[in-house]
């Protein structure tokens, strides 16, 4: 069997032309092949489409109705023939698609399975790092709260002393001492505000960075599992994932009888940009 010629956009070269023609894009070549293979079918489609405009409007006689019946039957028969040809033409591509899917998916599945234990060990290590960071942050928060309390107490003492000195001042020196206490009170108030702000600062998410720009982090998302189906309220009885998930995420529902609502952590690793 001879090989089918490669379709080309370029005209047939003349004598002395040594450059090969540029091949068509596979999609364009397929469209041209279909048009050539099914040319008669396409022409028949056009004829039937034009015939639709010639059907009497309205139908006025039995002869018109009989002709319209035959014409509709012809159109439907041609559509069925086209659908059969469509199925036959597409069968090759469906098989090819399954082969392509299998080629890539089985390798991705194997590597994903092989990677799972290493990813689990990495997640355990990351959780340990996150726990230590959370402990350090909690210790720093408590220290900041204690500092804020001490600074607030100093501020109160200095302000009380300043008020007393102002009332008792009889000389420029005594008024100067009162002003100094006011300054000390303001400094203590500044320290108290800074310490209070530090105490309320949320910890940064734990990230682990690779040597070549990749970053590992954990993403949290609210999810649920069924604990007792009999206790689930009627509006959730279908357990439509979208309905329940919308209630959890958008409406911030945290208590639905029969369901356990919790935050799930998923490890993500982002490669270098």
C-alpha positions in Angstrom: 0.0 0.0 0.0 1.5 3.4 -1.0 1.8 6.1 1.6 -0.7 8.9 1.5 0.9 12.2 0.3 1.5 14.9 3.0 -0.9 17.9 2.5 0.9 21.2 2.0 0.0 24.8 2.0 2.6 25.5 -0.7 1.9 25.1 -4.5 3.8 22.3 -6.3 7.3 23.6 -6.7 8.8 23.9 -10.2 12.0 22.3 -11.6 15.1 23.0 -9.7 13.3 23.6 -6.4 15.1 21.7 -3.7 13.2 22.9 -0.6 10.5 20.5 0.8 7.0 21.9 1.1 5.9 23.1 4.6 3.5 20.4 6.0 0.1 21.4 7.1 -0.8 21.6 10.8 -2.3 18.2 11.8 -5.6 19.9 12.7 -5.9 21.7 9.3 -4.9 18.5 7.5 -7.6 16.6 9.3 -10.2 19.2 8.4 -9.2 19.0 4.7 -9.3 15.2 4.8 -12.8 15.1 6.3 -14.0 17.6 3.7 -12.6 15.5 0.9 -13.7 12.1 2.2 -17.2 13.2 3.0 -17.7 15.6 0.1 -20.9 14.0 -1.1 -22.4 14.0 2.4 -21.6 17.7 2.7 -23.2 18.5 -0.7 -26.3 16.6 0.4 -26.4 18.6 3.6 -26.4 21.8 1.6 -29.2 20.5 -0.7 -31.4 19.5 2.2 -30.8 22.8 4.0 -31.9 24.7 0.8 -34.8 22.4 0.5 -36.0 23.4 4.0 -36.7 26.9 2.7 -38.8 25.4 -0.1 -41.3 23.6 2.1 -44.7 25.4 1.7 -45.7 27.7 4.5 -48.4 26.9 5.5 -49.1 23.4 4.2 -52.4 23.6 2.3 -53.0 20.2 0.9 -52.5 16.5 1.5 -50.0 16.5 -1.4 -48.0 19.2 0.4 -48.2 17.2 3.7 -47.1 14.0 1.9 -44.2 15.7 0.3 -43.2 17.3 3.6 -43.3 13.9 5.3 -41.0 12.4 2.7 -38.6 15.4 2.9 -38.4 15.3 6.7 -37.7 11.5 6.5 -34.9 12.2 4.0 -33.4 14.8 6.4 -33.6 12.6 9.4 -32.1 9.7 7.4 -29.2 11.9 6.3 -28.6 13.1 9.8 -28.4 9.5 11.0 -26.0 8.6 8.3 -23.8 11.6 9.3 -23.9 10.5 12.9 -22.8 7.0 11.9 -19.9 8.5 9.9 -19.1 10.8 12.8 -18.9 7.9 15.2 -16.7 5.9 12.9 -14.3 8.9 12.3 -14.1 9.6 16.0 -13.5 6.0 17.1 -9.8 6.3 16.1 -9.3 9.4 18.1 -11.2 8.0 21.2 -8.8 5.0 21.1 -5.8 7.3 20.6 -7.0 9.5 23.5 -7.2 6.4 25.8 -3.7 5.4 24.8 -2.4 8.9 25.4 -4.2 9.1 28.8 -2.9 5.7 29.8 0.7 6.5 28.8 0.8 9.6 31.0 -1.6 8.6 33.8 0.0 5.3 34.7 3.4 7.0 35.1 2.0 9.9 37.1 0.1 7.4 39.3 3.2 5.4 39.9 5.3 8.4 40.8 2.6 9.8 43.0 2.4 6.5 44.9 6.2 6.3 45.2 6.3 9.9 46.4 3.6 9.5 49.1 5.8 8.1 51.8 8.4 10.8 51.3 5.7 13.5 51.3 4.3 12.1 54.5 7.7 12.2 56.2 8.2 15.8 54.9 4.7 16.8 56.3 5.7 15.3 59.7 8.9 17.3 59.7 7.1 20.5 58.7 4.5 20.0 61.5 7.3 19.6 64.0 8.8 22.9 62.8 5.4 24.6 62.9 4.8 23.3 66.5 8.2 24.8 67.6 7.4 28.1 65.9 4.0 28.2 67.5 5.5 27.6 70.9 8.1 30.3 70.4 5.3 32.7 69.3 3.2 31.8 72.3 6.1 32.5 74.6 6.8 35.8 72.9 3.1 36.7 73.1 3.0 36.1 76.8 6.2 38.1 77.3 4.7 41.0 75.3 1.5 40.9 77.3 3.6 41.0 80.6 5.6 43.9 79.2 2.5 45.7 78.2 1.1 45.3 81.7 4.3 46.5 83.4 4.5 49.5 81.1 0.8 50.4 81.7 1.4 50.2 85.5 4.5 52.5 85.1 2.5 54.9 83.1 -0.2 55.1 85.8 2.4 55.6 88.5 4.2 58.4 86.6 1.0 60.2 85.7 -0.1 60.0 89.3 3.2 61.4 90.5 3.2 64.1 87.8 -0.3 65.2 88.9 0.8 65.3 92.6 4.0 67.3 91.7 2.0 69.8 89.7 -0.4 70.4 92.6 2.5 70.7 95.1 4.9 72.7 92.8 6.1 76.0 94.3 9.2 76.6 92.2 10.5 76.1 88.6 12.5 73.1 89.8 9.4 71.4 91.1 7.5 72.1 87.9 10.4 70.7 85.9 10.2 67.5 87.9 6.5 67.3 87.2 7.2 67.7 83.5 9.8 65.0 83.6 7.3 62.6 85.1 4.8 63.5 82.3 7.5 62.5 79.8 8.2 59.3 81.6 4.5 58.5 81.6 4.3 59.1 77.8 7.3 56.9 77.2 5.7 54.1 79.3 2.5 54.5 77.3 4.4 54.1 74.0 6.1 51.0 75.3 2.7 49.6 76.5 1.1 50.2 73.0 4.1 48.6 71.2 4.1 45.5 73.5 0.3 45.2 73.2 0.6 45.3 69.4 3.3 42.6 69.5 1.1 40.4 71.7 -1.7 40.5 69.2 0.4 40.0 66.1 -0.5 36.7 64.4 2.4 34.3 63.6 3.6 34.0 60.0 2.7 30.7 58.2 5.4 28.1 58.3 7.3 27.9 55.0 10.2 25.6 54.1 12.3 26.8 51.2 14.5 24.7 49.0 18.0 25.6 47.8 16.7 26.2 44.3 13.7 28.4 44.9 10.9 25.9 45.7 8.6 26.5 48.7 6.7 24.0 50.8 3.6 25.2 52.8 0.4 23.8 54.2 -3.0 25.0 53.1 -6.0 24.7 55.5 -9.6 24.2 54.3 -12.8 23.4 56.1 -14.3 20.0 55.3 -16.6 17.5 56.9 -17.3 13.8 57.4 -20.5 11.9 58.2 -20.7 10.7 61.8 -24.4 9.8 62.2 -26.6 10.1 59.1 -29.8 9.8 61.1 -29.0 13.1 62.9 -28.3 15.1 59.8 -31.0 17.9 59.4 -33.4 17.5 56.5 -31.8 20.3 54.4 -28.6 18.4 54.5 -30.0 14.9 54.1 -29.0 14.6 50.5 -25.4 15.3 51.6 -24.9 17.3 48.5 -21.3 18.2 48.8 -21.8 21.6 47.3 -24.6 22.5 49.8 -22.7 21.3 52.8 -19.5 22.9 51.7 -21.1 26.2 51.0 -22.6 26.2 54.4 -19.2 25.5 55.9 -17.1 27.9 53.8 -19.4 30.8 52.9 -21.8 30.7 55.9 -19.1 29.7 58.4 -21.4 27.0 59.8 -19.3 24.9 62.3 -22.0 22.7 63.9 -24.3 20.4 61.9 -25.8 17.5 63.8 -24.5 14.2 62.4 -21.4 15.7 60.7 -17.9 16.4 62.0 -16.7 19.7 60.7 -12.9 20.2 60.8 -10.0 21.9 59.1 -8.0 19.7 56.9 -4.3 20.4 56.1 -2.8 19.8 52.7 0.8 20.0 51.9 1.7 22.0 48.8 5.1 22.4 47.2 5.5 25.2 44.7 8.5 25.1 42.3 10.7 28.1 41.5 9.1 30.6 39.2 
